[in-house]
Each structure stands twice: as C-alpha cells, then as structure tokens.
Amino acid sequence: MSRGERRTEIEGLRGVAAVLVVVYHVWVGRVSGGVDVFFVLSGFFVLGMLVRAAARGDGPALGATWSRLFWRLAPTAGLVLLASTVAAAVLLPASTWARNTRELLASAFFVENWRLATDAVDYYADHGSASVAQHFWSLSIQVQCYLVAPVVVLLVAAWARRRGVDVRRSLLATLVAVGGASFVWSVVSTASDQAVAYFDARTRVWEFAIGGVLALVADRIHLGRAARAVLGVLGLAGLVTCGAVLDVGAGFPGYLALWPVLSAVAIIVAGRAGVADRLLTTRTARYLGEISYPLYLWHWPVLVVALVLTRRADAGAGLGLVVVALSVALAAGTHHLLEEPARRVRVGPVRGPVLVAASLAPALLGLAVWSAAATSADRAPVALGDQRHPGAVALGADQVLADGDDTVPVQPSMSRIRDDWASYRDGCAPVADHPVLEQCVPIPAVGEAARRLVVVGDSHMQQFLPALEPVARERNWEVSTLVRARCPFGTTSETDPADATCVDWNTAAIEHLAADAPDAVVVGGSRDVRAGLTEQTPEGFVEGWRRLGEAGIPVVAVRDNPRFDQAPSECQEKFGRGAAECAVPRGELLAADPPWTSLDVPGNVAFLDLSNEICGPETCPPEIGNVLVYLDDNHLSASYSRTLSSVVGQRVPALLGW
C-alpha cells in the first residue's frame, strides 16, 4: 500500500471502537477495549506524523503542532462540557454537585484522569452515581501525551543529529524503550492498585508508543493478501469479543490491554484486504468513525442524566436505545455544525491558543457561576447546642427518635454532604522510628497535654474525631492519628487478605505505640455492619489489642456504624425526608449483643457502643435531629459525629477511669 493512499478502514476501525464503548457503557457495564484502540490510533497518526517530520528535518515546531492538535479537540470538548455543566446543575440532585463540579473543572483542564486516580474511583461502579465528566479521563490522557510527545521527538531528533546517527532509528528506539517501560509499569501498577492504575497516564503511554512504532515500521511489513485478510478478520473478531470474553474489571490496563491493542495492530497491518476491510469501509462504519469523537463525549453525560432522571441502575433495552439515538444525533450535529467548520479555520502558534481558550471559556464561566451558587449555601459546621440541628441529641435520654422538622433545612446541605469529611491532616509527619507511618496531630494540646490519645485505624475512625474533639479541647488532651484508608487496626488485613500493606502499617503502628506509650489508643471494635447481621470483631482486632495490652496501653474500641447498599442521604433526596424506603430496620443491621461479647477480650480494652446514638429503637434513618447521619453509604458525616460529642465526652473518660 502506498503511503499516500487513504486508510479508510482505519476510519471504520475508529467507528467500531466508539460503538463498542457506547454499547458496553449503556448495556453491558464492562470495559470494551475501545478506548485502548483510540490510544493506539492516536499514536499511529500523531507520533507517526511527528517522527516522519523530524526525520525529514522539518521540526516539529512546538507552538504550531500543539495548536493544530488541540484545536481539533477543544471546540467539541468545550461544547460538551458546557452542556454537561448545565445539565448537572439543572437535572441532577444536589448531592452530586460537589463531585460534578470538581470533575468538570478537572476535565476542562484535561487532568480528569489524575482527579479520578486521586479519588481512587471505581470505573465499573453504577453509572447513575458517576459524574457527567468521568469519561474525560481518556481525553485527558490523550492531551497529556500530545503535550509531551512533540517535546520528546524534538529532543531526541536534536540529540541524534548532534551525534550523527539516524534520526528515524533513534526515535524508533526511544518509542520502544518508553513503551516497554510504560508496559512494565502498567502491569506492576495494575497488580498493586488497579483503581489508580486505570487512570494513570503512565500505564497507557505504551499504547500510544505501539501506535507510533507501527506507523514507522508498517511500510516494511510485507504480507500476502491472503495473510492480511486472515489477520484483519482475527483483529476485528478479537476487538469485538474482547469485552465479552475478558472480565477486565480488576485487570485493566496491565497485560490484559494487549488484547484490544494487538487487535487494532492486526487490523492496521492487514490494511485494505479481506472481509474485515469490506466491513470497516462501509459507508456506515466510516461515518461512525467521522463522528466517533463527539459520540464518545456525548454518550456518557446523556447516559448518566438518563439514569438519574429515571431512577434506574441500568438503562435496559428501551432507555438504552433512547440514549444511543440521542447521543448519535448530538454527535452528528456537533460534527457537521462545529467540527467541520472548525477544521477549516487555520490556526498558528499565536492564534491557536487563543481559539482553544475561547472554546473552553464558556464552560469554565458556567462552571464558575454554578460552583459559586452551589457553595454559597451554609458552609459552617453544625454548632454544638444548635436547637434547630441537635443531631444525636434529638434521641434524648429515653432513646425515642423524634420526627425531624421539615421546616428546618437539613444539615449539611445536600450539595456538600459528600464533602463532609473530618479533617485530620494537621501537624502530619513521618514517624521517625517507622517511616512507613504518618502521624498527624489534628487536636493539639495547649502547653503540656493532660493526656495523650492516639486514634488508629481507617476512615471510620477518622470520622470519629469530631465526636472526640470537644472533650479533648475542654480537658487539654492531645489527640493524634495513625489513619490509613481501608486499614482497620489489627494484625491481619481485613479488607484484602492478599495485600500486605495494611499488615505492615499496623505492625509498625503497634511497635511505635509500644515505644511511644500514649495514655490510651482509640480503635475500631467491629466492622462490616450490614443487613443480615454480618457484624464481626475479627481475631486480628483482638490480637492487636492484646499486643497493646502487653505494652500497658489502655484501648477504647468503638463499635462500627452501619453500612448500606445506597447512600442514605441520596435515598432521602430521592424519596423525601421521613420516607419509609430510607429507614432500614435496626434489627436487620445490629444484633442485641455486639460480636466481641463472645470473644476472649484482653482486660485492657473498654468498648464504646454508640448504636443508640446512631440508630433509633426501630430503624437506622438517614437523618436525625435535622442532621444527615451519613456522608455516603458507610461513613458518618462529620457534622453528625460532632453531635455525638456530649455522649463521647461522658463515656470515654469513664471507660478509661479518668
């Protein structure tokens, strides 16, 4: 095939990849491999163009190159972001606003992948709980590669010319080396933390690099027409079946991503031959390729909004067809009315950045206005003694749960409930004798501390801090933390038995606490409080307490709060305050006797059971005393935790004999 011949089958490949992404998102809920094809094709065209230009001695000129690349992306991205901002503000519940504003902003600056990696988002979770901009993670990686690739090509080409070596071979070797390193990192990172690896740009660079390598060596691959026809069929079949055959929920990207990547490579190498070529060069396939970019960007917010408005966990056949039809219509309109006119505009190193910024400015302005309006609501924490928002105090000494006052706005507001975390990252520093640990001092004493407490465990213990703070400040206790997400205190890993990270952390914590000798340690006393009476106190917990007892350290073990299938605040937002659908029967969650009562517990442990302050006598509701109890499906809100302080202030000193 001559270099100048148009690769129409690649346009069809792009269309198939886009359709697979849409179909799998709408109906299957699994990864299709289509995004990986996009990465390969980007590398094939962009890296191929840059390397060939550098080999000819023609650049790349960074300003002009970036302008051309980003101008092809920005107008459509800006339009979808603006529409998504308006849709989220008008149509989505307030409890989703904080997440949507964060991710829309990250997407507008093309760092959404790092935003999701930081949040450790589960890409396979319910689409109805996702942000309207979550899918911008892949475009963000693409833009980041577009930023870096011209610089790398320019530097390697300059080095090769100074050394008098072949530029093309040097660039090819660089792509192989960088791609190989990225692939190794992808495999290692996916095995250690797949939720982060999925969005890490470094785990995807190898897919771009393979596309670039293929662009440089494709002309040197000589296969007969029959062989190419077979290769094309295998590649197309592999791509279409990837998501159906592989359960990639815990394996992508890693080595499993080789399946869609090599399928795309096979189709590109096959070229214009055989059945695959005839399928990919049909008018429909090529047109889907032309609108693949706006189709990818539109389908996700359409799906998310549709699921929220219909209160459905999945689209099903009927709603799914509506989502797909609307997405295709929006993509076609965007392509013909925006993309094609924009591509006729000539851009340069000065005009290009101005036009790119202008394309994104309306979305950023709309986002700023919405964010300001959404956060202008009450931001102050619930004050102790607030009679309008008593929280746990509303239960009263007789533990009778009074109905909330619907005329009083609930606290925190729905727009910020998801962000109602307890702050603990003050005075943080690595522990000198155990560098794996980080100890923070969120509640310092004034002068010499009367007592020193250390709160140890996972995020549930983090959310206990607001309940402890008032008594600590009143009595001049110093409260420090050894908190690590998903690592409850114990001698075994309760969240992932195959992961030794928590075991290492807690082993170091026990050794450090034994040497530091605080006056008391506060830890979790149970876990996994769910419907079906699944609460347990693991033996690893008890062994950890026993080791602290050997060091003469008293322990306060706090009974865990319930966990739910859905965030109670979202249920209340959906069905209204006081709705029976949102009040889970207490007897389904909490047994009359806590699980530690049947265990041989060491004598240094005292238990703090706040079940009567978190649940009423009959149900565990989402709201008590006009305060939302939970920020998500398993964490107490910091606001509600603070209303527990009067009880904690009485019981903790009594339990410790202080």
N, C-alpha and C positions, 0 to 999 in steps of 0.2 A: 504494500500500500504506500503510495507516495505521501510525503509529509504534508503537502498542501491539500490533500483530499479531506473533505469534511467528515468528521466522525459522528454521523447521525445516530449510530447505535449507542453512542455514549450519552447522547441527549435522552434516548429512550431508557437507558440504564438509570439515569438520574430520576426520570419519571417513576420507574418501578420502585426505586428506593424510597421516594416520597410517599407513594401509595402504601408501601409496606409499613412505614412509620405511622401513617394515619390509621390504617386498618388495625394495627396492633394496639395503638393507643385507645381507639374507640371501642373495639370489641374484644380484644384478647387480654390486654393488661400486662403484656410482656414486651421485652425488647426484641425488635425485629432484625437488627443489624443494619437497617437503612442508614442511620447516622454515620456508621463506620464507612459506608460506601461514599457518603458525601465527603468525608475526610480524605479518602483515597483520591477521589476525583479532584478535590481542591489541590492536593499535592501534585497530581498529574498535570494539571493545567498551569497552576501558578508557579510551582517550583520548576517545572519544565521550561516555562517561559523565561524565568529569571536566569536559570543556568545557561540556557541557549544564548540569551543576550550577553551574559557575562563571558561566555566562551568566544563570542564574536568581538568582544571588546566594547560592547555598547552599553555598559552600565552594570547594574541598574542605577538610575537616578532616583534616590530615595523619595524625595518630595513628590515627583511625578508618579512614581509607582504606587505609593501609598494613596495618593489622590484617586487614581483610577480604581484601585481595589476597593477602597472604602465607599466611593461614590456609587458603586454597583450595589452596595448593601444598605447604605444609610437611609435613602428615601422610603423604602418599604419597611425597614425596621422602625423608623420614626412614626410612620402611619399606624402600624400595628400597636406600637407602644402607646400612642395617644388614644387609640380606640380602646385598648385594654384598660388604660387608666380610667377612662370614663365609665366603662362597663363595670369595673370593680367598685368604683365609688358609688354608682347608682344601683347596681343589681346585686352585689354580693353583701353578705351580712357583715356587720361592723367588726365581729370577732376576727375576720380575715384581713382587715385593713392594714394592720401593722406589718404583717408578713408581705402582703402585696406591695405596699409602698417601698419596703426595703428591697424587694426583688425587682420591682420595676426600675428603681433607681440604679441598682447594680446592672441590670440589663441595658439601660441607656448608656452606661459607660463600658459595657461589654466585659464585665467582671462577674457575671452571674454564676459562672462555674465555681469561682472561689467563694462566693457567698453561700452557695449550697454545700460546698465542701466544709466550710466553717461550721455550718449548721448541722452537718452530717445527715442530710436529708435522705430519706428512703425513696429512691426514684420509683419504686414499684408500689408505693402506697396509694391509697384511694385518691383518684384524680379530683374528686369533689373537694378534698381538703388541700389541694395544691394551689399555688399561686398561679395567676394568669400568665406569668412570665417565666415559669420554671424551665420551659423548653429553650429559653435563650442561652442556656448553658453551652449548647453545642456551637451556636453562632459566636459566643464569647471566645471559645477556644479557637475557632477559625480566625477571628480577628486578631487574637494574640499571636497566632502563627504568622499571619500576614504582617504583623509588626516586626517580628523577629527575623523571618526568612530573608527579606531583602538585605538586611544588615549582615547576616551570616554569609550570604552569597557574595556580597561586596567585599567583605574582609578576606574570605578565602581566595577569591579571584585575585585580589591585590597581592596577597601573600604568594600565590602561585606565580604571578608574573615577576615578582622580585626574585624568586628562586629559579626562574627559568624553567618551570615544569608545566606540564599540560594542565590548563585551567579546567577543562571538562573532567579529566580524570581526578583532579584534586577535589572538585565539587562532588563528584560521584562518590569518592571515598569518604568525604565528610558526611554525605547523606547516609551512607551505610553505617558509619560509626555512630552518628547521632541517633539514627533509627534503632540500631542494636541496643544502645544504652537505654533508650526510652522503652524498648520492649522488655528488657530485663527489669527495669523499674516498674513497669506495668504489672508484670507477673508477681513480683515481690510485694508491691503495694496492695494489689488486689487481694492477695492471700492474707495480709495483715489487717487491712481496714478497707473493705470493699466500698462502703458507703462514701468514703472520702476519695478513694482511687477513681471512682466512676467519673468524678468531675475534675480531677486533677489534669491540667493541660499536659503535664509531663508524661502521663500514662497514655496520651493519644498522639504524641509527636511522631511515633514510629509509623502510624497510619499515613500521615502526610508524607513522611520520608519515603515510604514504599511507593506512593504515587509519583514522587519526584524521580526516584530511581527508575521506575517503569517508563517514565517519559524519556529518559536518556538512553535506555537500552532497547526500547520496543522496536526500533528500526533494525536492530541486529538480531532479532528473534525471527528465524525463518522456519516456518512450519507449512506443511502441505495443507491444501484447502480442506481435506477430509479431517485432518488432525485438528485444524482450527474450528471446524464445525462441531466436533465432539467436545472440544474444550469449552466452546461457547454454551453448549447445552448443559454441560456439567456445572459451569459457573452460574448460569441462570437458575438451574434447579437448586443448587446449593444456596443461593441467595434467598429464593422464595421459601425454602424449607427451614432456614436457619432458626428462626424464632419458634417454629413449631417443634423442631427436633431437640433443640438445646433448651434446658431450663437454666437461663443465664442470670437468674435473679441474684445469685451470690457469686457469680463467676466473671462478669464483665467489668472492665475490659479484659485484662490478663490474656492468657493464651487462647481463650475461647474466641476472642475477637478475630483470630486468624481465619475463622470460618467465613464471615462476610467479607473480610479484606481479600482473602485469596479468591473468593468467588468473583469479586469485582475485577481482580487482576486477570483472572481467566477470561472474562468477557472482553476486557480491553485487548488482551493479547490475541484473542480469537478474531477480533475485527469484523470485517464485512463478509461473514461466511456462515452458512447453515441456518438451521431453524431459529436459533437464538437471535441471529441478525434480523431475520424476517419479522420476528415478533417485536423486537426493540425498535425497528424502523417504521413501524406502522404509524399512521397519522396520529392516532390516539396516544400512543406511547411517547412520541416526540412532543406532542402538545403538553402532556403532563410533565415532561421534562422542562419545557419552557416556563411553566407556571410552578415548578417544584418549590422554588424558594418562597414565594408568598403563600403557597399551600401549606408548607411546613409551619410558617409563622402564624397563619390564621387558625389552623385547626385546633390548636391547643386552647387558646382562650375561649373559642366557641364551645369546645367540649366542657371545659371547667364551668363556664357560666350555665350551660345547659343542665349539667348535673346538679348544680346548686339550686337552680330555679325549680327543677322538677323533683328535688329531694330524693335523688336516686344515687345508688352507689355505682351503678354501671349503666351504660346507655341502652343496651338491648338493641333489638333489630330496628324498631320503628324510630326511636330517638336517634340512634346511630346514623340512620340514613339521612335524617334531617341535618345532623351535624356535618356529615360529609358533604351533602349537597350545598349547604350554606358556605362551607369552607371553600369548596371548588368555585362557587360563584364569586366569593370575595377575592380569591386568588386570581381568577380570570380578569375581574375588573381591575384589580391592582396592577396586573401585568400590562394590560392594554392602555390603561389611563395614566399610570405612573411610571412603571419600569421602562417601557419602551420610549416614552418621551424623555425620560431622564438619561437614558443611554445615548441619546442624540446630542446631549449637552457636552461640549468639550470642556474638560477640566485640566487644570495645571497645578503646580506646586503651591500657588497662592490662592487661586480661585477654588480649588478643590476643597481644602479645609473649611473655607467659608461656607460652601454649599453643604458640606457634610454637617457642620454645626447647625446651619439653618434647618436642615431636615430633622434634626433631633430636638431642636429648641422648643417646638410646640408641646412635645411630650414632656419635656423637663419642666416647662412652665405649668402645664396642667397638673403634673405630679406635685410640684411645689405648692400650688394652691390647695389641692386636696389634702396633702400631708399637713399643711398648716391648719386647715379646718378640722381635720380628724384629731389632731393632738391638742387643739385649743380647749377640749373638754377637761374636766377636773383631772389634774395630774398629782395632786397632793395625796399622800398615803392616808389611809383611814386613821383618824386620830383616836387615841385611847379615850374612852369616856364619851365618844360621839353617840348621843342618844338616837340619832337618826340611822346610824350604822353600827349597832352594837356587836354584830357578828356573833361569835360564840356566846357572848354574854346573854343573848336573847334566849338561850336554852334555859337559863335560870337554874337555881339550886334543885328544883324538882324535876329537871331534865324534860320538861314539857316543851315541845317545839311549837312556838307561836308562829302564826302566819305572817309573812312579810307584808310590809306596807307598800302596795303598788304605787302609791303616790310619791314615794321616795325613790329617786333614781338609785339603781343598784351600783355598788362599788366593788371593784374597779369598773369603769365603763367597758362595754363590750369591745370598743375599739382598741383598748390597751390591755385586756385581760391576758392575752398571750405573752405579754412582756412583763408580767407582774412577778418577776423573779426576785428572790432575796439577794442582796448584794453582799458578797463576802470577800471580794478580791481587793482588800486593803492591807497594806503592810505585808505584802507577799514576798517571800524569798526562798530560795532552795535551802533545804536543811543541810547543814554543814557535814554532819556525820553520815547522812544518807542522801546524796544528791538526786536520787530518783524522786524524792519527796519535795513538795512545795507546801510551806506552811504560811497561812495568812492570819492576820490579826484584825478582823472586822470590828471587834468590840474591845478597844484598848482600855486599860485602867488609867486612872489619874494618879500619877505618882506610883507608889508601891501598891501592887494589887493585893486585895484582901484574900482572894482565891484565884487560882488559875484553872480554867476548864479548857479542854480540847474537844471539839466536835469532830468526829471522824466518820467517814462513810461516803455515801453517794449523794446525788442531788436531792433526795428526800430529806437528808439531814441538813443540807443547805437551806431548804425551805423551813426548817425548824428554828433557824436563827432568829427571825423576827419575834417569835414567842419567848425566846430566852433573853433578848436584848434589854427590855425594861428592867427586869430584876438584876441583870448583870450591871447595868449602869447605876441602879439605885444602891447596890451593895459593893460597887467598885471591884467587880470581878473582871479579870482579863479573859476574854473568850477568843481562842484561836481555832483554826480549822486545818484539818488534813482531809480535804474533799477531792474526790475524783469521780467524775461521771461514770455511772454504771458499775461502780465498785463498792458495794456494801462491805462493811467491816467484817472480816472473818479470815479463816486460814485456808479457805478454798474459794474458787471462782464460782459464784452463783449465777452469773449472767451468761458466761461462755466457758464451759469446762475446758475447752481446748486452748483457751487464751490464758497464758500465764501472767499477763500484765498486772491484773488485779492481785494475784497472789504475791507477786514481787512487791507491789506497792504496800500491801497490808503487812507483809513480813517486815519490811523496812519500818513501817509505822509502829509496829509492836516494839521493835528494837529501840527506836527513837524515844517512844513514850516511856519505856522502862528506864532509859538513861535520863530523861528529862524530868520524870516524876511530877506530873501535874497533880493538882488536888483531886481532880476527877476527870473522867472521859465520858462523853455522851455519844452513844451509837444507836444504830437501829436494832430493835429487839425482835422483829419479824419481817416477813416480806411476802409478796405475791398474794395480797388480799383481794380476791376476785370472787365473782359469782360462782357458787359451787363449793364454797368454804375451802378454798385452796391455801389459805394462810399457813405458813410454816416458819419455824425457827430452825434453820439448818444447824447441823452439828458443827460446821465451821464457825458459826457465830459463837457457839458455846465455848469452843476451844480457844477462840480469840479472847473471850472474856477471862477464861481460866489463866491464860498466859499473862494478862494484865494483872490478875489477882496475885500471881506469883511475884509480881513486882510491887505488890502492895498498893495498887491503884484501884480506887472505887470506880464502878461503872454504873451509869444510868442508861438503861436500854429502853428505847422509845418504840411503842407498838406502831407498826406501819399503818398508813392511811389506805383506804380502798382504792382500787384501780378499776377502770370502766372500759367498756368497748368503744365508747364515744365520749368526747369531752362533755361533761355535764353542762358547762356554760353554753356550748353550741346547741345542745338539746333544748335548753331553756330559751335560747334565742329563736329556735325553730318553732317550738310549741307554746311558748309564753311562760311567764312566771307562775309558779304553782302547778304546772302541768303534771298530771299523774305519770305521763310517759317518762319523765325525767327523774322521778324519785324511786331509786332502787330499794327494794325491801332490805332492811338491815339484816334480817335473818339469813338472807342469801349470801351475804358478804362476811359477816363476823359471827363466829361461834361464841357462845356464852363464856367459854373458858379459853383464854389465849393459848397458843400452841406450846409456849415454854412451860406451862404448868405440868406437862407430862415428862419433862426432861430433868436430868440431874444437873442443876444450875449451880455454879460456884457461889460461895457466900458473899463475894464482893459485888454482886450485881443486885440492883434495885430496878424495878420496872415502872415505867411511866405509861399508863394506858389512857389515851385521850379520846377513846372511841365515843364516849358520851358527850364530848365537846365537838365532835366532827359529824356525828350522826344523831338524829332524833331517836326516840324509843322504837319507832316503827320503820322509818326509812332513812336513807342517806341522801339528802336532797342536794341540788346544785347551789342553793342559796340559803343562807341562814342569817337572820338579822340584817337583811338588805346588803349583805356582803357575799360575793361569789366565793365559794369554798375552794374551787379548783381552777388552775390556770390552763390545764389541758386535761388529758384523760387519766392522769395519775399523780400530778403534783399539786399540793396545796398552794393556793395563791399566797403571796407574801402578805397581802392585806388581811386575809382571814387568819393566817398564822399569828399575826400581831394581836388579833383579838383573843387569842388563847393565852396571852401573857399573864393575866391575873391568876389563872389556874396554875400555869407553869411556875409562876413566882411563889406560890404557896407550896406546891408539891415537891419541886426539885430540892430546895433546902431541907425539907422534912425527910425526903428519901436519903439524903446524904448526912443527916444528923447535924446540919449546920444551923 
